[in-house]
């Protein structure tokens, strides 16, 4: 039986499409990205993002995309199985992955993300080398938007990976310098690979947490809109109290209500049935991003920033003014005479 693994040169970044293709074809990430860059016309600064279409876009559009073309190029024999796509459309990926037939492998798109699926396991740049069980996959609640069926790789025998050693190999002074460097580099590379794996899992957990947070707002916002719950109203207090009774902390409940009520007034969410989809389409994938849209920060001018800094570092307005004048004199010595005149005028006014 073929043992599928993520590419040996896997890296974190916006490269889920190439990583999934590499996993399904047994190629390296570099080979896949090189083909897409050279053949499909990606720019020199391209980091790996690909066009991820939905099933509703139609077969012609999907087959003209970079993912489908690349799977064809590397001999994966991609197929768009209409029955599978109709059956699992908008189904959570953890469910689809466990139920898909095991005689094939799959590239599954969930909104803007791509992942490989083999024997119920899911693979992307954030999973372990051998993939993750569907129920443990960081993005298990993501909804399926497209399934591309591909041929399984031929059966191969894969050597068991050698266990990593905790210690740096002993470096003897009698060894040639090139050998010492090689042993050191190999050890560092092993530990770096372990770091990247653990770091990827941590990022996956953060991404999953963000998905859950946005899903919570996607439930709350429609209720606030439909029930017309006004800020500071009795009903707003009742809903907040219910959140706390359900187990949401007091601070979180307060934040949910503040951001939720502001979000309910956003033009983008007016007359919208699927709040989650709209937020995703507008690249609002975290609570912080939603808060920034609801309460945009007005950038202060340089003068305002300087005034704030001067006030923060002094006790009185006169001292703040003096600090600003001193700063002006430092920047341009010619301003010293002006500063002296203003200070004298201030002193005369105070004396009077």
C-alpha distance (Angstrom), angle and dihedral (degrees) to the residues before:
residue distance angle dihedral
X1 . . .
X2 3.78 . .
X3 3.76 115.3 .
X4 3.80 107.3 -144.3
X5 3.79 118.3 -151.6
X6 3.77 136.7 173.7
X7 3.83 112.4 -101.0
X8 3.79 116.6 -75.5
X9 3.82 90.4 -124.3
X10 3.82 93.7 50.0
X11 3.79 114.3 153.4
X12 3.78 134.0 -178.0
X13 3.79 115.7 -106.4
X14 3.80 141.7 84.7
X15 3.81 92.9 -44.7
X16 3.80 104.2 106.6
X17 3.83 92.5 128.7
X18 3.82 96.9 53.6
X19 3.83 91.0 40.3
X20 3.81 91.2 53.9
X21 3.80 92.2 46.5
X22 3.82 91.3 48.9
X23 3.82 90.4 50.7
X24 3.80 92.7 50.4
X25 3.83 95.6 45.2
X26 3.80 101.3 37.6
X27 3.80 91.4 -119.0
X28 3.78 129.3 130.5
X29 3.78 121.2 -101.8
X30 3.80 88.2 -116.8
X31 3.82 92.6 56.4
X32 3.80 92.9 49.9
X33 3.79 94.8 46.0
X34 3.81 91.5 46.0
X35 3.81 90.8 55.3
X36 3.80 93.5 47.6
X37 3.80 92.2 45.2
X38 3.79 95.3 48.8
X39 3.79 101.9 34.5
X40 3.79 104.3 33.0
X41 3.79 95.2 37.2
X42 3.79 108.3 -112.7
X43 3.80 115.4 168.8
X44 3.82 126.1 -109.2
X45 3.82 91.5 -100.7
X46 3.80 94.0 51.7
X47 3.82 110.6 132.9
X48 3.81 99.4 -168.1
X49 3.81 108.0 -79.9
X50 3.80 113.8 147.6
X51 3.78 137.4 -168.8
X52 3.81 107.1 -92.5
X53 3.83 108.2 -166.0
X54 3.79 126.8 -169.2
X55 3.80 125.9 -123.6
X56 3.81 90.2 -108.6
X57 3.83 90.5 64.7
X58 3.81 90.2 75.3
X59 3.80 135.1 -118.6
X60 3.81 96.7 -84.4
X61 3.79 92.8 55.9
X62 3.83 93.3 43.7
X63 3.81 93.8 48.9
X64 3.80 91.2 52.0
X65 3.81 91.4 56.1
X66 3.80 127.2 102.6
X67 3.82 95.7 -111.8
X68 3.82 95.7 53.7
X69 3.82 93.5 42.4
X70 3.80 92.2 50.2
X71 3.80 92.5 49.4
X72 3.82 87.7 52.2
X73 3.80 92.2 48.7
X74 3.81 93.0 53.9
X75 3.82 92.8 48.5
X76 3.80 99.2 -107.8
X77 3.83 91.8 135.3
X78 3.85 95.3 -137.5
X79 3.80 117.6 -151.2
X80 3.79 131.5 -173.3
X81 3.80 103.5 -139.6
X82 3.80 105.0 -160.2
X83 3.80 93.8 -163.9
X84 3.81 92.9 53.9
X85 3.78 93.1 46.1
X86 3.79 93.2 48.4
X87 3.81 91.2 47.3
X88 3.80 98.0 49.0
X89 3.80 101.0 31.3
X90 3.84 108.6 136.2
X91 3.81 90.2 -0.4
X92 3.81 116.8 136.2
X93 3.79 109.1 -95.4
X94 3.82 92.9 -127.6
X95 3.80 88.8 62.8
X96 3.80 95.9 43.2
X97 3.81 93.1 47.4
X98 3.80 92.4 54.9
X99 3.81 94.1 47.1
X100 3.82 102.9 42.2
X101 3.83 114.1 108.3
X102 3.80 112.2 -91.5
X103 3.82 96.5 -140.4
X104 3.81 90.5 79.2
X105 3.80 138.1 43.1
X106 3.79 124.6 -130.6
X107 3.78 144.5 -150.9
X108 3.80 106.4 -149.7
X109 3.78 123.8 -164.9
X110 3.80 119.5 -155.7
X111 3.77 107.9 -175.1
X112 3.80 105.6 -62.6
X113 3.82 95.7 -10.0
X114 3.80 131.2 87.0
X115 3.78 128.2 -159.9
X116 3.81 136.8 170.1
X117 3.80 119.4 -122.0
X118 3.80 124.7 -159.7
X119 3.82 126.6 163.2
X120 3.80 91.3 -14.5
X121 3.81 93.5 -52.8
X122 3.81 123.1 117.3
X123 3.80 126.5 -143.4
X124 3.80 132.6 -166.3
X125 3.81 138.2 132.1
X126 3.82 90.3 -74.3
X127 3.81 100.0 50.3
X128 3.77 129.9 86.7
X129 3.80 117.1 -87.2
X130 3.80 91.9 -97.0
X131 3.81 93.7 44.0
X132 3.80 128.2 -110.7
X133 3.77 130.9 -86.7
X134 3.79 109.4 -101.0
X135 3.81 93.6 -116.0
X136 3.82 90.7 52.3
X137 3.81 96.7 41.9
X138 3.82 112.0 121.5
X139 3.82 92.7 -129.5
X140 3.81 96.5 40.1
X141 3.83 93.0 131.8
X142 3.80 94.3 55.4
X143 3.80 115.0 118.2
X144 3.81 121.2 -118.0
X145 3.81 114.3 -114.9
X146 3.83 99.9 167.2
X147 3.81 138.8 6.2
X148 3.81 120.7 -159.9
X149 3.81 112.1 -167.3
X150 3.82 117.2 -147.1
X151 3.80 136.7 179.3
X152 3.77 118.0 -93.6
X153 3.79 117.5 -111.2
X154 3.83 115.8 -103.4
X155 3.77 115.1 -87.9
X156 3.77 111.7 -88.8
X157 3.75 138.9 172.3
X158 3.75 113.8 -118.3
X159 3.79 122.3 -162.6
X160 3.75 115.8 -121.6
X161 3.79 108.9 -103.3
X162 3.79 113.6 -106.4
X163 3.80 113.4 -111.2
X164 3.78 115.4 -106.4
X165 3.75 118.3 -113.2
X166 3.77 118.1 -131.0
X167 3.78 94.3 -144.5
X168 3.78 128.0 69.8
X169 3.82 108.2 -110.9
X170 3.78 113.5 -95.1
X171 3.78 108.9 -95.3
X172 3.78 113.1 -152.1
X173 3.76 119.6 -154.2
X174 3.80 89.1 -133.8
X175 3.80 93.3 63.4
X176 3.81 118.9 98.4
X177 3.80 113.8 -97.7
X178 3.82 92.3 -116.0
X179 3.82 90.4 56.2
X180 3.80 92.2 48.1
X181 3.80 90.3 50.8
X182 3.80 91.1 47.3
X183 3.82 93.9 51.3
X184 3.79 91.4 46.4
X185 3.80 92.6 48.4
X186 3.81 91.8 49.0
X187 3.81 92.1 51.8
X188 3.78 93.3 46.2
X189 3.81 90.4 48.2
X190 3.83 91.1 53.0
X191 3.78 93.0 52.4
X192 3.81 91.9 43.0
X193 3.81 89.4 53.8
X194 3.81 89.5 52.2
X195 3.81 89.9 49.5
X196 3.81 92.5 49.7
X197 3.80 90.5 50.4
X198 3.81 93.4 50.3
X199 3.80 91.5 41.9
X200 3.80 90.3 51.6
X201 3.80 91.0 52.0
X202 3.82 90.2 50.4
X203 3.79 90.9 50.8
X204 3.78 88.9 49.4
X205 3.80 90.9 54.3
X206 3.82 90.5 49.3
X207 3.80 90.3 49.9
X208 3.80 90.6 49.5
X209 3.81 90.3 50.0
X210 3.80 90.3 51.5
X211 3.81 91.2 49.8
X212 3.81 90.4 52.8
X213 3.80 92.0 48.2
X214 3.82 93.3 51.8
X215 3.80 90.4 45.5
X216 3.82 88.2 54.7
X217 3.80 90.9 53.7
X218 3.82 89.2 45.6
X219 3.80 87.6 61.0
X220 3.79 96.3 41.6
X221 3.82 101.0 45.0
X222 3.85 97.1 58.4
X223 3.82 89.9 50.9
X224 3.80 91.2 51.5
X225 3.82 90.0 48.7
X226 3.80 97.9 44.8
X227 3.80 94.4 43.0
X228 3.83 90.8 43.1
X229 3.80 91.8 -133.5
X230 3.80 108.1 -171.8
X231 3.79 124.5 -148.2
X232 3.80 111.8 -95.3
X233 3.80 93.2 9.7
X234 3.79 125.3 135.8
X235 3.80 90.7 -111.4
X236 3.81 90.6 52.4
X237 3.79 88.1 55.4
X238 3.79 90.8 48.6
X239 3.80 92.6 52.0
X240 3.78 91.1 47.5
X241 3.80 90.0 50.2
X242 3.80 90.0 51.2
X243 3.80 89.7 53.2
X244 3.79 90.3 53.5
X245 3.81 92.3 46.5
X246 3.81 89.0 51.8
X247 3.80 90.3 58.1
X248 3.81 103.4 -91.0
X249 3.80 110.6 137.0
X250 3.79 117.9 -110.2
X251 3.82 92.7 -113.0
X252 3.82 92.9 47.7
X253 3.80 92.7 46.8
X254 3.81 89.7 52.4
X255 3.81 90.7 49.8
X256 3.81 92.9 46.2
X257 3.79 91.1 53.8
X258 3.81 95.7 44.7
X259 3.79 95.5 48.0
X260 3.81 94.4 35.1
X261 3.80 93.7 54.2
X262 3.80 91.8 46.6
X263 3.82 91.3 47.5
X264 3.80 91.2 51.2
X265 3.83 87.6 65.0
X266 3.80 96.0 51.0
X267 3.82 113.5 118.9
X268 3.82 90.6 -134.4
X269 3.81 90.3 62.4
X270 3.79 96.7 46.1
X271 3.82 111.1 121.6
X272 3.83 90.2 -4.4
X273 3.79 119.9 145.7
X274 3.81 99.2 -173.5
X275 3.80 105.8 49.9
X276 3.82 93.8 173.2
X277 3.80 92.9 54.9
X278 3.80 92.3 47.7
X279 3.79 92.7 50.3
X280 3.80 90.3 48.8
X281 3.81 92.2 49.0
X282 3.79 88.6 53.8
X283 3.83 91.0 49.8
X284 3.81 92.4 -112.5
X285 3.79 100.4 145.5
X286 3.80 103.1 145.5
X287 3.78 136.9 49.8
X288 3.81 89.1 -117.0
X289 3.81 91.0 55.8
X290 3.82 91.1 49.4
X291 3.80 91.0 48.4
X292 3.82 91.1 51.0
X293 3.80 90.5 53.6
X294 3.80 92.0 47.3
X295 3.80 95.6 44.2
X296 3.82 107.1 25.7
X297 3.79 114.6 -163.0
X298 3.79 114.5 -123.0
X299 3.77 108.3 -137.9
X300 3.79 111.6 -126.6
X301 3.78 121.2 -132.9
X302 3.79 120.0 -110.5
X303 3.81 90.3 -106.1
X304 3.82 91.3 53.4
X305 3.79 90.8 49.3
X306 3.81 91.4 50.2
X307 3.80 91.5 49.3
X308 3.80 91.7 49.7
X309 3.81 90.9 49.3
X310 3.80 92.2 48.5
X311 3.81 92.5 49.5
X312 3.79 92.2 46.9
X313 3.79 91.7 54.8
X314 3.82 98.3 46.1
X315 3.81 138.8 55.1
X316 3.82 101.5 -135.6
X317 3.79 138.8 31.8
X318 3.82 90.1 -114.8
X319 3.79 90.9 55.1
X320 3.79 90.4 47.7
X321 3.80 90.3 51.8
X322 3.80 90.2 48.9
X323 3.81 90.1 51.9
X324 3.81 90.8 52.6
X325 3.81 91.6 48.5
X326 3.79 91.2 49.3
X327 3.78 89.5 50.9
X328 3.81 90.8 50.9
X329 3.81 90.2 52.2
X330 3.80 90.8 51.1
X331 3.80 91.8 50.8
X332 3.80 93.3 45.3
X333 3.85 119.2 11.3
X334 3.80 89.3 -158.7
X335 3.81 87.4 70.5
X336 3.80 91.0 64.2
X337 3.82 93.8 87.2
X338 3.79 90.5 51.7
X339 3.79 89.8 48.9
X340 3.78 92.8 50.3
X341 3.80 91.2 50.6
X342 3.80 92.6 50.4
X343 3.80 92.8 46.6
X344 3.80 90.6 50.5
X345 3.79 90.6 50.3
X346 3.81 90.8 49.9
X347 3.80 91.4 49.7
X348 3.81 92.2 50.3
X349 3.79 90.1 50.6
X350 3.81 91.3 49.5
X351 3.81 91.6 48.0
X352 3.76 91.5 50.4
